[in-house]
Amino acid sequence: MTSTLGPHTVDHHMTRVDIPTGMAFASFCDAFEQAVPAFDFAHIRHITENGGTWQDIAAAVAANAPNDMMRYATLDMTALYATTDHRTKAVEYFVGNHVIADQMVRRDPKILLYAPLRILVHGDADGDAVVSIDRPSTVFASLGVREIDEVGSLLDHKITAVLRGIGVNTGDALSPAQATAPRTPSTPS
């Protein structure tokens, strides 16, 4: 970890991936929430308040997260736009696994800017769900720590496995080999 005497900025590149699911919005959200269960705050609090160990927490997380991922928060953005004329369907999920994240936090706490991962599910013109996520390997690469990069790549694979497990064809979209150059938005002529 580096410390500076004053404020500084770090420019870094992240790759956003948009994956059409081919599933109706509500059906996809239901399947995703089954595959990525809610984090059980009460159970973890019980372990910590009763003298439990990190191994106890790791075991509880493993039992709670069959796909190694949990939902720490769900923001139903659809309700916020229900009275507008565009009626955007969108749900944002904060997804991760703090046992896995610990491998990164111990090397640089700034990873907590990006963990849990943010996954946006939004509806397309046909009412199907589209998953948008910043590829984890590109998000965490900004910190320049090899061990963190390795966990970022692991998370690419874990998110791919979750999506494929519920029937989404991700292709190679979350593969680091598919990195693309940044695009500059076009401006109207």
C-alpha positions in Angstrom: 0.0 0.0 0.0 1.2 3.5 -0.8 0.7 6.6 1.2 1.0 10.1 -0.1 1.5 13.4 1.6 -1.4 15.0 -0.2 -4.2 14.3 -2.6 -3.4 12.7 -5.9 -5.3 11.2 -8.8 -5.1 7.9 -10.5 -6.5 7.5 -14.0 -7.4 3.9 -14.8 -9.3 2.0 -17.4 -12.3 -0.2 -16.7 -14.2 -2.3 -19.3 -18.0 -2.4 -19.0 -19.6 -5.5 -20.3 -23.2 -5.6 -21.4 -24.7 -9.1 -21.7 -28.2 -9.6 -23.2 -29.7 -12.5 -21.3 -32.5 -13.5 -23.7 -34.7 -13.8 -20.6 -37.6 -11.7 -19.5 -36.6 -9.0 -17.0 -38.5 -10.4 -14.0 -37.6 -14.0 -14.8 -33.9 -13.2 -15.0 -34.0 -11.2 -11.7 -35.7 -14.1 -9.9 -33.2 -16.6 -11.3 -30.3 -14.3 -10.4 -31.5 -13.8 -6.8 -31.8 -17.6 -6.4 -28.3 -18.1 -7.7 -26.8 -15.2 -5.6 -28.6 -15.4 -2.3 -28.8 -12.5 0.1 -26.0 -12.1 2.6 -27.1 -13.2 6.1 -26.0 -10.3 8.2 -27.7 -11.6 11.3 -25.8 -14.9 11.2 -22.4 -13.3 10.7 -23.1 -10.8 13.5 -24.1 -13.8 15.8 -20.8 -15.5 15.0 -18.7 -12.4 15.7 -20.6 -11.4 18.9 -20.2 -14.9 20.3 -16.4 -15.3 19.9 -16.5 -17.0 16.5 -13.4 -17.2 14.3 -12.6 -16.2 10.8 -12.9 -19.9 9.9 -16.4 -19.9 11.3 -17.3 -16.9 9.2 -15.8 -18.5 6.1 -17.8 -21.7 6.7 -21.0 -19.6 7.2 -20.3 -17.7 3.9 -19.6 -21.0 2.0 -22.9 -22.5 3.3 -24.8 -19.3 2.3 -23.3 -18.9 -1.1 -23.4 -22.0 -3.2 -21.9 -20.1 -6.2 -19.4 -18.2 -4.0 -21.4 -15.0 -4.5 -23.9 -13.2 -2.2 -26.0 -10.1 -2.6 -25.1 -7.5 0.0 -27.7 -5.1 -1.3 -30.4 -4.8 -3.9 -31.6 -1.5 -5.2 -34.8 -1.6 -7.2 -34.4 1.3 -9.4 -37.6 0.5 -11.3 -39.7 1.9 -8.5 -37.9 5.2 -8.7 -38.9 5.6 -12.3 -42.4 4.1 -12.1 -44.2 7.4 -12.7 -42.0 8.6 -15.6 -43.0 8.3 -19.2 -40.0 5.9 -20.0 -40.7 3.4 -17.2 -37.1 2.1 -17.1 -36.8 -1.3 -15.5 -33.5 -1.6 -13.6 -32.2 -3.4 -10.5 -28.7 -2.9 -9.1 -27.1 -5.6 -7.1 -24.1 -5.3 -4.9 -22.5 -8.8 -5.2 -19.4 -10.4 -3.7 -17.9 -12.5 -1.1 -16.0 -10.9 1.7 -14.0 -14.0 2.4 -12.6 -13.8 -1.2 -12.3 -10.0 -0.9 -10.1 -10.4 2.2 -7.3 -11.7 -0.1 -7.4 -8.2 -1.6 -8.3 -6.0 1.4 -5.2 -7.1 3.3 -3.1 -5.8 0.3 -4.9 -2.6 -0.3 -8.1 -1.4 1.4 -8.9 0.8 -1.7 -10.4 -2.4 -3.3 -13.4 -1.6 -1.1 -14.2 1.2 -3.6 -15.1 -1.6 -6.0 -16.1 -4.5 -3.8 -18.8 -5.6 -3.6 -19.2 -5.6 -7.3 -22.0 -3.5 -8.8 -24.1 -5.4 -11.3 -26.9 -3.6 -13.1 -29.8 -5.5 -14.6 -31.9 -3.4 -17.0 -34.6 -4.1 -19.5 -34.1 -3.8 -23.2 -36.7 -2.6 -25.7 -38.2 -6.2 -25.8 -38.5 -6.4 -22.0 -35.6 -8.8 -21.7 -32.9 -8.4 -19.1 -29.5 -7.1 -19.9 -26.6 -7.4 -17.4 -24.1 -4.6 -17.2 -21.0 -5.0 -15.1 -17.5 -3.5 -15.1 -15.2 -6.5 -15.7 -13.8 -7.2 -12.2 -10.2 -7.9 -13.6 -10.1 -4.4 -15.1 -11.6 -2.7 -12.1 -9.1 -4.2 -9.6 -6.1 -3.9 -12.0 -6.0 -0.1 -11.3 -4.4 -0.9 -8.0 -1.3 -2.4 -9.6 -0.9 -5.4 -7.2 -0.4 -8.8 -8.8 -2.3 -10.7 -6.0 -5.3 -8.4 -6.4 -5.2 -8.8 -10.2 -5.4 -12.6 -9.7 -8.5 -12.2 -7.5 -10.0 -9.9 -10.1 -9.6 -12.6 -12.7 -11.1 -15.2 -10.4 -14.1 -12.9 -10.0 -14.5 -12.7 -13.8 -14.8 -16.5 -13.8 -17.2 -16.6 -10.8 -19.6 -14.0 -12.3 -19.4 -15.9 -15.6 -20.2 -19.2 -13.9 -23.2 -17.6 -12.1 -24.6 -16.2 -15.3 -24.0 -19.4 -17.3 -25.6 -21.4 -14.4 -28.9 -19.6 -14.9 -28.8 -20.0 -18.7 -27.1 -16.8 -19.9 -24.7 -17.1 -22.8 -21.8 -14.9 -21.8 -19.6 -15.9 -24.6 -16.1 -14.5 -23.8 -17.5 -11.2 -22.6 -16.0 -11.5 -19.1 -12.7 -12.9 -20.3 -9.7 -10.6 -19.8 -8.5 -11.6 -23.2 -11.5 -9.7 -24.6 -10.3 -6.3 -23.3 -11.1 -3.5 -25.7 -9.7 -0.1 -26.2 -11.6 2.7 -24.6 -14.2 4.3 -26.8 -14.7 8.0 -27.1 -18.4 8.8 -27.3 -19.4 10.2 -30.6 -20.8 13.7 -30.8 -23.6 14.7 -33.1 -22.5 16.6 -36.2 
